[in-house]
Amino acid sequence: MNSVRVRFAPSPTGYLHVGGARTALFNWLFARHSGGKFILRIEDTDRERSKPEYEEAIIRDLQWLGLNWDEGPSLGGAYGPYRQTERAALYREQLKKLLGSGKAYYCFCTHKELEAERASAVATGKNYRYSGKCRKLSLEEAESRRKKGDSFSVRLKVEEGITTFNDIIRGQVSVEHAEIDDFILVRSGGEPTYNFVATVDDALMKISHVIRGDDHLSNTPKQIMLYQALGLTEPAFAHIPLILGPDRTPLSKRHGANAVGEFKRHGYLPEAMMNYLALLGWSLDGKTELFSKEELVKRFSLERIVKSPACFDFDKLQWMNGHYIREADDERIYQLCLEYLWDADAITEDFMREGGAALKRMIGAIKNSLKTISDVGEQLTYFLGEVHSYDPEALAKYLVPETIPLLEKAVFVLEETVAFNAMSLEEKFRKTAVDNGKKFAEYVHPMRLAITGRSASPNLFELIEILGKGRCIVRCLRFIQMIKASVVKA
């Protein structure tokens, strides 16, 4: 039986951040590579900020990324329940054990008393550390005060010494106990703290490896103390580097999208997100960048995770997403683009005539130029509506009288062409160029500008076929009138 058991334990107090998604991915890859189990646990002890809609969104985003779990909410498992709010009896049992063994104690110090202690320490230039005065109370005296209704918290006794552990990524880490308070396990309102419940959950769920962000590194010595106080086996620890924005500060909203759901709405594919997130802090050989899910599972190891923070590169993600769009099945990309266009109110039922054949062909024509699915609206402006603006540089070049006879000839060819398809049209214009002593490009470039408003596009003759004879002729004639108007003004 494989002993690898890892977990991803989000708090449903917000949406799934890319940092959390990367942590989930590394846990999932390690479990799948090792043939172990990946567990989803919802840490919802913050009752004020936790919301069901956040939990639903986190689960939905994990599923979208393809990170399936072996145990968790709804799915169940041998070590459930998998929401912390449903595990209160387990926490009470472990707390009773700590109090009974003298490893933890009731603290009746009020907020006012603790603030006075803190102020005194600051005044003398010392780092504040709880005095531990409630340690002196016997368990009987403490129980008596508790039963009388005195407000209390529960603290772990931190004895003198050093806690040392070997982090799989960072190596040996040592922390002097003098730097750690008798930290709180249960707050005065009865709410258990993160370090207490996370330790109990990891132990009782038989988690073998805790893989998480290195912002949790300071929690690890406290949790190891708890494992030891409870007589429970501690897991191996691996703390992965944080994700920074392009300016080398922690990734946040001001850098742009930072929640998985936002990337999904902007038109990123899950395989691109998985591939890119895997490379934030992990590398196979320093040069290979494109990995399928199967390749990531096969190649992944904790030892290849680096210690330094990873920098989120939005341009690189877009490049990678463009690669996966080009590789994807045409029908899949069409359906994703169609969904986006409907949601953006960019199309009406008119576009779905004949099963949306023209729209499907247009999306197929621009597919290779898409970096995200959300680019489709901007890429198809000349198909979805009329052309009202033109590429400035191209406009300056072609808004001249010399363009008029070229476009007039183009209109003539379009009108006379009977077999109105891309191949026939291209042949006609190549022959026209030869017959008139012109270069083929002399017709193509001004036609493209008149018909699409752009200096670059997918195959022009394929676009002309899809757009239809009438629309293309009208746009060429309109551009001719623009040139004539500009000449008059001049």
C-alpha positions in Angstrom: 0.0 0.0 0.0 1.4 3.4 -1.0 2.0 5.7 2.0 1.9 9.0 0.2 -1.0 11.1 1.3 -1.1 14.8 0.6 -3.8 17.4 0.9 -4.9 20.8 -0.3 -6.7 22.7 2.4 -8.2 26.0 1.2 -10.2 28.4 3.3 -13.5 29.4 1.6 -13.0 33.1 2.5 -12.3 34.1 -1.2 -11.8 32.8 -4.6 -9.0 30.4 -5.6 -5.8 32.5 -6.1 -3.2 31.3 -8.6 -0.8 30.7 -5.6 -3.3 28.3 -4.1 -3.9 26.7 -7.4 -0.1 26.1 -7.8 0.0 24.6 -4.3 -2.9 22.3 -5.2 -1.2 21.3 -8.5 2.1 20.5 -6.8 0.3 18.3 -4.2 -1.7 16.6 -7.0 1.3 16.0 -9.2 3.3 14.5 -6.3 0.4 12.2 -5.3 -0.2 11.1 -8.9 3.6 10.6 -9.6 3.9 8.6 -6.4 0.7 6.6 -6.8 -0.6 8.1 -3.6 -3.7 9.9 -2.5 -4.7 13.6 -3.0 -7.1 14.9 -0.3 -9.3 18.0 -0.4 -10.0 19.5 3.0 -12.0 22.7 3.5 -10.6 24.8 6.4 -13.8 26.8 7.2 -13.2 27.6 10.9 -13.4 31.3 10.1 -17.1 31.3 10.3 -17.5 35.1 9.7 -15.6 35.1 6.4 -16.3 31.6 5.1 -19.0 31.4 2.5 -20.6 28.4 0.7 -20.3 30.3 -2.7 -16.5 30.5 -2.2 -16.3 26.8 -1.5 -18.3 26.0 -4.5 -16.1 28.3 -6.7 -12.9 26.7 -5.3 -14.2 23.2 -6.1 -15.4 24.3 -9.5 -11.9 25.9 -10.4 -10.0 22.8 -9.2 -12.3 20.6 -11.3 -11.7 22.9 -14.3 -8.0 22.6 -13.9 -8.4 18.8 -13.9 -7.2 18.3 -10.3 -9.4 15.4 -9.2 -9.2 14.3 -5.5 -9.5 10.9 -3.9 -11.1 12.0 -0.6 -13.0 15.2 0.2 -16.3 16.9 0.7 -19.2 15.1 -1.0 -16.8 12.4 -2.1 -16.1 11.2 1.4 -13.3 8.9 2.6 -12.0 6.9 5.5 -10.8 10.0 7.5 -13.7 12.4 7.1 -15.5 14.6 7.6 -13.5 16.9 5.3 -14.8 20.3 6.5 -13.3 21.6 9.7 -16.6 22.9 11.0 -17.8 19.2 11.0 -14.8 18.0 13.0 -15.4 19.8 16.3 -15.6 16.6 18.3 -12.2 15.4 17.1 -10.7 18.7 18.2 -12.3 18.5 21.6 -10.8 15.1 22.1 -7.3 16.1 21.3 -7.6 19.3 23.3 -8.7 17.2 26.3 -5.6 15.1 25.8 -3.3 18.1 25.9 -4.9 19.6 29.0 -4.9 16.3 30.8 -1.2 15.7 30.1 -0.3 19.2 31.2 1.0 20.1 27.8 -1.6 22.8 27.4 -3.3 25.1 29.9 -6.2 27.5 30.4 -5.3 31.1 30.1 -7.7 33.6 31.8 -5.7 36.8 30.9 -7.9 39.4 29.5 -7.2 41.4 26.3 -6.5 44.5 28.5 -3.9 42.5 30.6 -2.2 41.2 27.5 -2.1 44.7 25.9 -0.5 46.0 29.2 2.2 43.3 29.0 2.8 44.1 25.3 3.1 47.9 26.1 5.6 47.2 28.9 7.8 45.1 26.6 7.8 47.7 23.9 8.6 50.4 26.5 11.7 48.5 27.6 12.8 47.7 24.0 12.0 44.0 24.2 10.2 41.7 21.8 6.9 40.9 23.3 6.4 37.3 24.5 3.5 36.2 26.7 4.6 35.9 30.3 3.0 32.5 30.9 1.6 33.6 34.3 -1.5 31.3 33.8 0.8 28.3 33.6 1.0 28.4 37.4 -2.7 27.6 37.8 -3.5 24.0 38.6 -5.8 22.1 36.3 -8.4 21.9 39.2 -8.2 25.7 39.8 -8.5 26.4 36.1 -11.5 24.1 35.7 -13.2 25.8 38.7 -12.7 29.2 37.1 -13.9 27.9 33.7 -17.1 26.4 35.3 -17.8 29.8 37.0 -17.9 31.3 33.5 -14.6 33.1 33.4 -13.5 33.8 29.9 -10.5 31.8 28.8 -8.3 30.7 25.9 -6.1 27.5 25.8 -2.4 27.8 25.2 0.3 25.2 24.5 3.3 25.1 26.8 6.4 26.0 24.9 9.4 24.6 26.7 12.9 25.8 26.3 14.8 24.4 23.4 15.2 24.3 19.6 12.9 22.7 17.0 14.8 21.5 13.9 13.3 19.9 10.9 14.5 19.0 7.4 12.4 20.8 4.7 12.5 18.9 1.4 13.0 22.2 -0.5 14.8 24.5 2.0 16.9 22.0 3.8 17.5 22.1 7.5 15.5 24.7 9.5 16.0 25.5 13.2 14.0 27.8 15.4 14.7 28.8 19.0 11.8 28.3 21.3 12.6 31.7 22.8 11.2 33.2 19.7 7.8 31.5 20.2 5.0 32.4 22.7 2.9 29.8 24.5 0.7 30.0 21.5 -3.1 29.9 21.6 -4.9 26.7 20.5 -8.4 27.8 21.2 -9.5 31.5 21.4 -11.6 33.0 24.2 -14.7 32.7 22.0 -14.2 29.0 21.6 -12.8 29.1 18.1 -9.8 26.8 17.5 -6.8 28.3 15.8 -5.3 27.3 12.4 -2.2 25.7 13.9 -4.2 23.5 16.2 -6.8 22.2 13.8 -4.5 21.9 10.8 -2.1 19.7 12.9 -4.9 17.5 14.3 -6.4 17.1 10.8 -3.1 16.3 9.1 -2.3 13.7 11.8 -5.7 12.0 11.9 -5.9 12.0 8.1 -2.5 10.4 8.0 -1.0 13.1 5.8 2.5 12.0 4.9 3.8 15.2 3.2 2.6 18.8 3.9 3.4 20.7 0.7 2.5 24.4 1.0 3.6 28.0 0.4 6.6 29.2 2.4 4.5 31.9 4.0 3.5 29.0 6.3 7.1 28.3 7.2 6.8 30.1 10.6 3.8 27.8 11.5 5.8 24.6 11.0 7.8 24.7 14.3 4.6 25.3 16.3 2.9 22.4 14.5 5.8 20.1 15.1 5.6 21.0 18.9 1.9 20.0 18.7 2.6 16.7 17.0 5.1 15.9 19.7 2.8 17.1 22.5 0.0 14.8 21.2 2.3 11.9 20.6 1.5 11.9 16.9 3.7 11.2 13.9 4.7 14.4 12.1 4.7 14.5 8.2 7.5 15.6 6.0 7.4 19.3 5.1 8.0 21.0 1.8 7.6 24.8 1.6 7.3 26.2 -2.0 8.3 29.7 -3.0 5.8 32.5 -3.3 4.6 33.9 -6.6 5.6 37.5 -7.4 4.2 39.9 -9.9 6.4 41.4 -12.7 7.6 44.1 -10.2 8.9 41.4 -7.8 6.2 42.1 -5.2 3.6 39.5 -4.1 1.2 38.8 -6.9 -2.0 40.8 -6.3 -5.0 42.4 -8.0 -3.0 45.4 -9.1 -0.9 43.1 -11.4 -4.1 42.0 -13.2 -6.0 38.8 -12.9 -4.9 36.6 -10.0 -7.8 34.3 -9.4 -8.2 31.1 -11.4 -11.8 32.0 -12.3 -10.7 35.2 -13.8 -8.2 33.4 -16.1 -11.0 31.0 -17.1 -13.3 33.9 -18.0 -10.6 35.7 -19.9 -10.3 32.6 -22.2 -7.3 30.6 -20.9 -7.4 26.8 -21.4 -7.0 24.6 -18.3 -4.1 22.7 -19.9 -2.3 25.9 -20.5 -2.9 27.0 -16.9 -1.7 23.7 -15.5 1.4 23.7 -17.7 2.3 27.3 -16.8 1.6 27.0 -13.0 3.8 23.9 -12.9 6.7 26.0 -14.2 6.3 28.6 -11.4 9.0 27.3 -9.1 9.6 24.0 -10.8 11.7 23.0 -13.8 12.7 19.8 -15.4 15.9 20.9 -17.2 15.7 24.6 -17.4 14.6 24.6 -21.1 11.6 22.4 -21.6 8.5 24.5 -21.3 5.6 22.5 -22.8 4.3 19.5 -20.9 1.1 17.5 -21.2 -0.6 16.5 -18.0 0.7 13.0 -18.3 4.3 14.3 -18.8 4.0 16.5 -15.8 2.9 13.5 -13.7 5.7 11.4 -15.0 8.4 14.1 -14.5 7.4 15.9 -11.3 9.5 15.7 -8.2 9.7 17.9 -5.1 13.5 18.0 -5.4 13.3 20.1 -8.6 11.4 22.9 -6.9 13.6 25.9 -6.4 13.9 28.0 -3.2 13.6 31.5 -4.8 10.3 33.1 -5.5 8.7 32.6 -8.9 7.7 35.6 -11.1 4.4 35.5 -12.9 4.9 36.3 -16.5 1.5 37.2 -18.2 3.1 37.4 -21.6 4.5 33.9 -21.3 1.2 32.5 -20.2 -0.5 34.1 -23.2 2.1 32.6 -25.5 1.5 29.2 -23.9 -2.2 29.5 -24.1 -1.9 30.4 -27.8 0.0 27.2 -28.4 -2.7 25.1 -26.7 -5.4 26.9 -28.7 -3.6 26.0 -31.9 -3.2 22.4 -30.8 -6.8 22.0 -29.6 -9.7 20.5 -31.6 -11.4 23.0 -33.9 -14.9 22.1 -32.6 -13.8 22.7 -29.0 -12.4 26.1 -29.7 -15.5 27.0 -31.7 -17.7 26.1 -28.8 -15.6 28.1 -26.3 -15.6 31.1 -28.6 -19.3 30.8 -29.2 -20.0 30.7 -25.5 -17.8 33.8 -25.0 -19.5 35.7 -27.8 -23.0 34.9 -26.4 -22.0 35.9 -22.9 -20.5 39.2 -24.3 -23.7 39.9 -26.3 -21.5 40.1 -29.4 -23.7 37.9 -31.5 -27.4 37.4 -32.2 -29.5 34.6 -33.6 -28.8 36.0 -37.1 -25.2 34.7 -36.8 -26.5 31.1 -36.2 -28.2 30.8 -39.6 -27.4 27.4 -41.2 -26.1 26.2 -37.9 -23.7 29.1 -37.6 -21.6 27.8 -40.5 -20.2 31.2 -41.4 -19.3 32.0 -37.8 -17.7 28.6 -37.4 -15.6 29.1 -40.5 -14.5 32.6 -39.3 -13.4 31.2 -35.9 -11.6 28.5 -37.7 -9.8 31.1 -39.9 -8.6 33.1 -36.9 -8.0 30.3 -34.5 -4.2 30.3 -34.9 -4.0 34.0 -34.1 -5.8 33.7 -30.8 -3.9 34.0 -27.6 -7.0 33.7 -25.4 -10.6 32.8 -26.2 -11.5 36.4 -25.2 -9.5 37.7 -28.2 -12.2 36.4 -30.5 -14.5 39.4 -30.3 -11.7 41.8 -31.2 -10.4 39.5 -33.9 -13.8 39.3 -35.5 -14.9 42.9 -35.4 -15.0 43.0 -39.3 -17.2 39.9 -39.3 -19.5 40.8 -36.4 -20.2 44.3 -37.6 -19.2 47.0 -40.0 -15.6 48.4 -40.4 -15.4 51.9 -38.8 -11.7 52.2 -38.1 -8.5 51.3 -39.9 -5.0 50.5 -39.0 -3.4 54.0 -38.9 -0.1 53.1 -40.6 -1.8 51.2 -43.4 -4.4 54.0 -43.8 -1.7 56.6 -44.2 -0.2 54.4 -47.0 -3.4 53.6 -48.9 -5.6 56.6 -48.4 -4.2 58.1 -51.7 -5.5 58.5 -55.2 -3.3 55.7 -56.5 -5.4 53.2 -54.5 -8.6 54.0 -56.3 -8.0 52.1 -59.6 -6.7 49.1 -57.7 -9.9 48.9 -55.6 -12.1 49.6 -58.6 -10.5 46.7 -60.4 -11.0 44.6 -57.3 -14.7 45.5 -57.2 -15.0 44.5 -60.9 -13.3 41.1 -60.3 -15.5 40.4 -57.2 -18.6 41.3 -59.2 -17.7 39.1 -62.1 -16.5 36.0 -60.2 -19.1 33.3 -60.4 -17.4 30.5 -58.4 -17.1 32.6 -55.3 -14.7 30.6 -53.2 -11.2 31.3 -51.8 -9.3 29.2 -54.4 -11.1 30.7 -57.4 -10.8 34.2 -56.1 -7.1 34.0 -55.5 -6.6 32.6 -59.0 -8.6 35.5 -60.5 -6.6 38.1 -58.7 -3.3 36.6 -59.5 -4.3 36.6 -63.2 -5.6 40.1 -62.9 -2.2 41.3 -61.5 -0.3 39.6 -64.4 -2.7 41.0 -67.0 -2.4 44.5 -65.6 1.4 44.5 -65.0 0.9 44.7 -61.2 2.2 42.8 -58.3 -0.3 40.5 -56.6 0.3 42.3 -53.3 -0.7 45.6 -54.8 -4.3 44.3 -54.9 -4.2 42.3 -51.7 -3.0 44.9 -49.2 -5.5 47.7 -50.0 -8.3 45.2 -50.3 -7.5 43.7 -46.9 -7.5 47.2 -45.3 -10.8 48.1 -47.0 -12.5 44.9 -46.0 -11.1 44.2 -42.5 -9.7 47.6 -41.4 -6.4 45.8 -40.7 -3.0 45.4 -42.3 -2.8 41.8 -41.3 -5.4 39.0 -41.2 -5.9 35.3 -41.9 -6.0 34.3 -45.6 -7.8 37.3 -47.3 -9.6 35.2 -49.9 -11.0 32.8 -47.3 -12.3 35.8 -45.4 -13.9 37.3 -48.6 -15.6 34.0 -49.3 -17.0 33.9 -45.7 -18.0 37.5 -45.6 -19.7 37.3 -48.9 -19.6 39.2 -52.2 -22.0 42.0 -51.2 -20.3 43.0 -48.0 -16.8 43.0 -49.5 -17.9 45.1 -52.5 -19.6 47.7 -50.3 -16.5 48.0 -48.1 -14.2 48.5 -51.1 -16.6 51.2 -52.6 -16.8 52.9 -49.2 -13.0 53.1 -49.0 -12.9 54.5 -52.5 -15.3 57.3 -51.4 -13.1 57.9 -48.3 -10.1 58.5 -50.6 -12.0 60.8 -52.9 -13.3 62.8 -49.8 -9.8 63.1 -48.4 -8.5 64.4 -51.8 -11.3 67.0 -51.9 -10.4 68.2 -48.4 -6.8 68.4 -49.2 
